[in-house]
Amino acid sequence: MKLSLKRRKFLGFTSALLGSLILKACGNNNNSTSTNLEDSTSPNEEKETTETPETLKVAIVLPGIITDKVWNQTGYEGVKLTEEKLGAEIAYVEQVSQAYQAETLADFARRGYNLVYAHGGQFDAAIQQVAPQFRDTFFIGVNGAVEGENIASLRIDHLQGSYLCGMLGAMMTKSNQMAYITAQSFQATDEELRGFELGAKSINPDIKIISTYTGDWNDAAKAKEATLALISSGADVVYQWLDNASPAVLQTAQEKGVYAFGNTVDQLNIAPEAVLTTPIKRLDLAINYLAELANKNELEGKVYSLGLDYPDILYLGEFNEVVTDEMITKINNVKEEIVSNKITFEPCEEDGETTLCVNQTVS
């Protein structure tokens, strides 16, 4: 029997099994891959894999649902791609809350999965807690900032994409106020906000960027409320990074006659009058890229950051018809300067804090 484990079911089974959810991949059917509850193991009984399996076993732990059409879905599509290309046995769990992150990662390791993705920077602490106990499993924090003997982080260079969006937003704003809305503050979202700010100020140094955090990636009501507050404060361009809640931001922006940016997958069709463009992040390709390295025993314990120099993985999507050819040309020219390292982003001190600043080579 195959079933997809959503958060409520996950918590229920966890309680029934004394806090341990045991997951087994169902990788023999390419049309339906999910998880199976079998052979429960006590959380106090550690079982480590001593032999490398003939088939690569890959799992992904997700904070949201695989049908959100944004972050979680692209993560799931990444392991599905690995199943297709490498013949891997795969599994996933949806809607894992912070309280159950470590146990979910550990359960996959006990089952002998040799590559486990934790899909979000909010999993970093759980990875660091679990990884030393399971040396035969390689843990990858997507959007993370952790590394170690059997720990890697996979990151799209969000700052590079948001820098280009900041430029475009600054060209379009009339109020000279723009906003950034996301769920949580961690390294990836902080860098995306910083890139948006730097790109905007490269066009207009006096532009103002305000930010807000909803505390929930999927709560549409909170997202709409936050968006309305930002617009009321004067922002007429809104950059958002949310999961299931992202359409609420985009549609609210359209209703109020302001511009916005999509995120991760092309979202122009969600609010075609509001969305200027989308920084597209092909996490499916990035996830499979690291799986291919693991399959060749070439995966290292480090941070893998993939930017605009990986044009199949990070690029801007379709532009709104209000964006002129002149604007697109200017953005593309800057993109090429970033790819050629004529524009880089280096650590600096600003207002007594360490951040990132633009370093531009004069030719």
C-alpha positions in Angstrom: 0.0 0.0 0.0 1.3 3.4 -1.0 0.5 6.6 0.7 1.7 10.2 0.8 2.4 11.3 4.3 1.1 14.8 5.0 1.9 16.6 8.3 -1.2 15.5 10.3 -0.8 11.9 9.3 2.9 12.1 10.0 2.3 13.4 13.6 -0.4 10.8 14.2 1.8 7.9 13.2 4.7 9.4 15.1 2.7 9.3 18.3 1.5 5.7 17.6 5.1 4.5 17.0 6.5 6.1 20.1 8.0 9.0 18.2 9.6 7.1 15.3 8.3 7.1 11.8 9.9 4.5 9.6 9.8 5.2 5.9 10.5 2.9 3.0 10.9 4.1 -0.5 8.6 2.7 -3.2 10.9 3.2 -6.2 9.8 0.4 -8.4 6.9 2.4 -9.9 8.0 5.4 -11.9 4.4 6.8 -12.0 3.9 7.0 -8.3 6.6 7.4 -5.7 5.7 8.0 -2.1 6.4 6.5 1.3 5.4 3.3 3.0 5.1 2.6 6.7 6.7 -0.7 7.5 9.0 -2.4 10.0 9.0 0.2 12.8 12.2 0.9 14.7 12.5 2.4 18.1 14.0 5.9 18.2 16.5 4.5 20.8 17.6 1.7 18.5 20.2 3.0 16.0 20.7 1.0 12.9 23.4 2.0 10.5 24.0 0.9 7.0 27.3 -0.9 6.6 27.2 -1.8 3.0 26.6 0.5 0.0 23.4 -0.5 -1.7 23.5 -1.3 -5.4 20.7 1.2 -6.1 21.2 4.8 -4.9 18.6 5.5 -2.2 17.5 9.1 -2.1 15.0 10.8 0.2 13.7 14.3 0.7 12.1 15.9 3.7 9.7 18.7 2.9 8.3 21.5 5.0 5.2 21.9 2.7 3.2 19.9 0.2 4.5 18.6 -3.2 1.6 20.2 -5.0 2.4 23.8 -4.0 3.6 24.6 -7.5 6.6 26.4 -6.0 9.3 25.4 -3.5 8.2 22.0 -2.3 7.0 20.8 -5.7 10.3 21.6 -7.3 12.2 19.7 -4.6 10.0 16.6 -5.1 10.5 16.9 -8.9 14.3 16.9 -8.2 14.2 13.4 -6.6 11.8 12.2 -9.2 14.3 13.3 -11.8 17.0 11.4 -10.0 14.8 8.3 -10.0 14.4 8.7 -13.8 18.0 9.4 -14.7 19.9 7.3 -12.2 17.3 4.6 -11.4 17.4 5.7 -7.7 15.0 4.4 -5.1 13.3 7.5 -3.7 11.0 8.6 -0.9 9.6 11.8 0.6 7.7 13.1 3.6 5.6 16.3 3.4 4.7 19.0 5.9 7.4 18.2 8.5 7.3 20.7 11.3 10.4 21.9 13.1 9.7 19.6 16.1 9.9 16.5 13.9 12.8 17.5 11.6 15.6 15.6 13.4 13.6 12.4 13.9 12.4 12.3 10.3 16.0 12.7 9.0 17.2 10.0 11.4 14.5 7.6 10.3 15.6 7.8 6.7 19.2 7.2 7.8 18.2 4.1 9.8 16.5 2.7 6.8 19.7 2.9 4.8 19.1 5.9 2.6 22.5 7.1 1.5 21.4 10.6 0.4 18.8 12.7 2.3 17.8 16.2 1.3 16.3 18.5 3.9 14.4 21.0 1.8 14.9 24.4 3.5 17.4 26.4 5.5 15.2 25.9 8.5 16.6 22.3 8.7 20.2 23.3 9.3 20.1 22.7 13.1 18.5 19.3 12.7 21.0 18.2 10.1 23.9 19.1 12.4 22.2 17.2 15.2 21.6 14.0 13.2 24.5 13.7 10.7 27.2 12.8 13.2 25.1 9.7 14.3 24.8 8.3 10.7 28.2 8.6 8.9 27.0 6.4 6.1 24.3 8.8 5.1 25.0 12.1 3.3 22.7 14.9 4.3 22.1 17.9 2.0 20.5 21.1 3.3 18.8 22.8 0.4 19.1 26.5 1.0 21.3 25.6 3.9 24.6 27.0 5.3 26.0 23.9 6.9 28.9 21.6 5.8 30.8 18.7 7.3 32.1 15.3 6.7 28.7 14.0 5.5 26.9 17.3 5.2 26.6 19.5 2.2 24.4 22.5 1.4 22.8 23.2 -2.0 22.0 26.8 -2.7 20.8 28.7 -5.7 22.5 32.1 -5.6 19.3 34.0 -4.7 21.2 37.3 -4.3 22.2 37.2 -8.0 18.6 36.7 -9.2 17.2 39.3 -6.8 19.8 41.8 -7.8 18.4 41.8 -11.3 14.9 42.0 -10.0 15.9 44.9 -7.8 17.1 46.8 -10.8 13.8 46.2 -12.7 11.7 47.2 -9.7 13.6 50.4 -9.3 12.9 51.2 -13.0 9.2 50.6 -12.4 8.5 52.2 -9.0 6.8 55.5 -8.8 6.8 55.9 -5.0 10.5 54.9 -4.6 9.4 52.4 -2.0 9.6 48.7 -2.5 9.0 45.7 -0.2 10.2 42.2 0.4 8.0 39.6 2.0 8.9 36.1 3.1 8.2 33.6 5.9 11.5 33.5 7.9 14.8 35.1 8.1 17.8 32.8 7.5 20.8 33.1 5.2 19.1 32.4 1.9 16.2 34.9 2.5 18.6 37.5 4.0 20.8 37.3 0.9 17.8 37.5 -1.4 16.6 40.6 0.4 20.2 42.1 0.2 20.4 41.4 -3.5 17.0 43.1 -4.1 18.2 46.1 -2.2 21.6 46.3 -3.9 20.1 46.0 -7.4 17.5 48.7 -6.6 20.1 51.1 -5.3 22.3 50.6 -8.3 19.5 52.4 -10.2 18.4 54.8 -7.5 20.5 55.1 -4.3 17.6 56.8 -2.5 15.1 54.0 -2.9 13.6 52.5 0.2 13.2 48.8 0.8 11.0 47.5 3.7 10.8 43.8 4.6 8.3 41.7 6.6 8.1 38.1 7.7 4.8 36.2 8.0 6.2 33.3 10.0 4.4 30.8 7.7 5.3 29.8 4.2 1.8 28.5 3.3 -0.7 30.7 5.2 -2.5 32.7 2.4 -4.4 34.9 4.9 -1.2 36.0 6.6 0.4 36.6 3.3 -2.5 38.8 2.0 -2.6 40.7 5.3 1.1 41.4 5.2 1.0 42.5 1.5 -1.9 44.9 2.2 0.1 46.4 5.1 3.2 46.9 2.8 1.2 48.5 0.1 -0.5 50.8 2.7 2.9 51.9 3.8 3.7 53.1 0.3 5.3 50.2 -1.5 4.3 49.9 -5.1 6.6 46.9 -6.0 6.6 43.8 -3.9 9.1 41.0 -4.1 7.9 37.8 -2.4 9.3 34.4 -1.5 6.6 32.1 -0.1 5.3 28.6 -1.0 1.6 27.9 -1.1 0.9 31.5 0.0 2.7 33.2 -2.9 -0.4 33.5 -5.1 -2.1 35.5 -2.3 0.7 38.1 -2.5 0.7 38.3 -6.3 -3.1 38.5 -6.6 -3.3 41.1 -3.9 -0.7 43.2 -5.6 -2.7 43.0 -8.8 -6.0 43.9 -7.1 -4.3 47.0 -5.6 -2.6 48.0 -8.9 1.0 47.5 -7.8 3.8 45.4 -9.3 5.3 42.2 -7.9 7.8 39.5 -8.6 7.2 35.7 -8.8 9.7 33.3 -7.3 11.2 29.9 -8.1 8.8 28.9 -10.9 7.4 31.3 -13.6 4.4 33.0 -11.9 3.4 35.6 -14.5 0.2 33.7 -15.3 -0.9 34.0 -11.6 -1.2 37.8 -11.8 -0.3 38.9 -15.3 -1.0 42.6 -14.7 1.3 42.6 -11.6 4.1 40.2 -12.0 7.1 41.9 -13.8 9.2 38.7 -14.0 10.3 35.7 -12.0 13.8 34.6 -10.8 13.4 30.9 -11.9 15.3 28.5 -9.7 15.4 25.0 -11.3 15.9 23.2 -8.0 15.0 19.9 -9.7 18.1 20.1 -11.9 20.2 21.3 -8.9 19.1 18.4 -6.7 19.7 15.9 -9.4 23.2 17.5 -10.1 24.3 16.7 -6.5 22.7 13.2 -6.7 24.8 12.5 -9.8 27.9 13.6 -7.9 27.0 11.3 -5.1 26.4 8.5 -7.5 30.0 8.9 -8.8 31.4 9.3 -5.2 32.3 12.9 -5.9 30.0 14.6 -3.5 31.9 16.8 -1.0 31.1 18.2 2.4 30.8 21.8 1.3 28.3 24.5 0.2 27.4 24.2 -3.5 26.2 27.6 -4.7 24.8 27.7 -8.2 24.2 31.0 -9.8 23.7 32.7 -13.1 26.7 30.9 -14.5 24.5 27.8 -14.5 22.0 29.3 -17.0 19.7 26.2 -16.9 19.3 26.5 -13.2 19.0 30.2 -12.4 17.5 32.7 -14.9 14.8 35.3 -15.3 11.4 34.1 -16.7 9.0 35.8 -19.0 8.8 39.5 -18.7 5.6 41.5 -18.3 4.6 43.4 -21.5 5.1 46.7 -19.6 8.8 46.0 -19.3 10.6 47.7 -22.2 13.3 46.2 -24.5 15.6 48.9 -23.2 15.1 47.7 -19.6 15.6 44.1 -20.6 18.8 44.9 -22.4 20.2 46.8 -19.4 19.3 43.8 -17.1 20.9 41.3 -19.5 24.1 43.4 -19.7 24.4 43.4 -15.9 23.7 39.6 -15.9 26.6 39.1 -18.2 28.8 41.2 -16.0 27.9 39.0 -13.0 28.6 35.8 -15.0 32.0 37.1 -16.1 32.8 38.3 -12.5 33.0 41.9 -13.5 30.4 42.4 -10.8 30.8 40.4 -7.6 29.3 40.5 -4.1 31.9 40.6 -1.3 31.6 40.8 2.5 31.7 44.3 3.8 30.8 46.4 6.9 27.7 48.6 6.7 26.2 50.4 9.7 28.3 48.3 12.0 27.1 45.0 10.6 28.7 42.5 8.2 26.8 42.2 5.0 27.5 41.9 1.2 28.4 44.8 -1.1 28.9 45.2 -4.8 32.4 45.0 -6.1 32.5 46.2 -9.7 35.6 45.9 -11.9 36.2 48.9 -14.1 37.3 47.8 -17.6 
